[in-house]
Amino acid sequence: MTLARLPLDETGVTAQVVRNERRTWLAALLVAVASAVQVAAGLAFGSVALVANGAHSGAHVAALAVAGAAYRVARANAHNPRLAHGAGRIGDLAAFANAVLLALAAFGLAVESVSRLVTPEVPDYPAALYAAAGGLALNLACMALLRPGAADRRDPSGDINLSAAHLHVAADAAVAALTLAGLFAAWRLGWTWADPVAALVGAGLIAHFAATILRRAGAALLDLRQSPALEAEVALRLEAAGLVAEDVRAWRTGAGRNAVAVRLRAPSHEAPAQVRRALEGLSGVSRISLDLT
């Protein structure tokens, strides 16, 4: 088996990763400041709702810090020879861990919602509404900051780590919006069940977000084939070069990176050079594995 490496234009990938890392750390800083302010205000004014919301935001700081640290570790190990396919999987692993945290948060929120349905509590509505509105505004700002590009949202080889961080704040924003609506209905209309029901719906949304990232990150970590369009493009290029591919497989190795394995029918001794020329400049392909058996 001969391994042929293709030169990958690192400029675009690296610039995008650095941008995503900076925005992740900035979002973590914003959430950390807001969390500290809410906890301090809650303690000062005796609002349990504010303290709870601040502590909940603190959990998202940890998740964003994991995402930011993954970028830093990946950059530090970009040329580590022990990593067979580079350091891109570090971000995928962080995304998977954050998706697990999201799933646990959904379970905890669901349990708390059911508990409040069974044993209703009367919150301090003005303080709780203030906390929900503040959390919603903050999370909408962080969502805009961490919003993946259109390519990342459509491409299975996009930045899953950023998507996981974005879904963390998106989940919090959804819960804050539902909480705001539920609290207002309970306060003004006397629907005491509205707040826990809204939280239960929020738990369902968070579980959906978690499942989305778990599927994407899990597929990447297990080297599942996710790029049929890329495989078809490789086969077409090889055919145009007079080569017949018996099998073409592509799998993700990191944000914007894919490895491709090719098995040719009746390969000649010139096959490696022919494959290299045929696939030169193919976007997102960082390594070609050629089976000459």
Salt bridges, closest charged atoms under 4 A:
GLU10 OE1 - ARG257 NH2 2.71
GLU21 OE2 - ARG72 NH2 3.74
GLU21 OE1 - ARG75 NE 2.70
ASP92 OD1 - ARG252 NH2 2.57
GLU112 OE2 - ARG116 NE 2.87
ASP172 OD1 - HIS56 NE2 2.87
ASP172 OD1 - HIS60 NE2 3.47
ASP195 OD2 - ARG116 NH1 3.92
ASP223 OD1 - ARG89 NH2 2.30
GLU231 OE2 - ARG225 NE 3.02
GLU233 OE2 - ARG237 NE 3.06
GLU246 OE1 - ARG263 NE 3.44
GLU246 OE2 - ARG265 NE 3.68
ASP247 OD2 - ARG249 NE 2.89
ASP247 OD2 - ARG263 NH1 3.91
GLU270 OE2 - HIS269 NE2 3.96
